[in-house]
Amino acid sequence: MNKTVSEEVKKMEDNFAKQKDFIEKEAARQAALRANDTMSRRQKVEERRLDEAVNTERERVRKEAREQIVEEEAAKAILEKTRDW
């Protein structure tokens, strides 16, 4: 009977060790997921900041281009008036 009890104890110890390993691996996996989520959030914030900077620069360039077009059209109009004189 002692042999049977010691075998059961051994099985229980093995199961406990397996459970402990599983819990540790699951905790590590959860920690990695949290780290990835944090990095993803930081990356998204950085991408939004970069997109905003790019959009601001594009708008500035468009505004300058529109101003140049208006100035060019005004200069052409002045040239045409001076030719008429």
Secondary structure, DSSP 8 states (H G I E B T S, - for coil): -HHHHHHHHHHHHHHHHHHHHHHHHHHHHHHHHHHHHHHHHHHHHHHHHHHHHHHHHHHHHHHHHHHHHHHHHHHHHHHHHHHH-
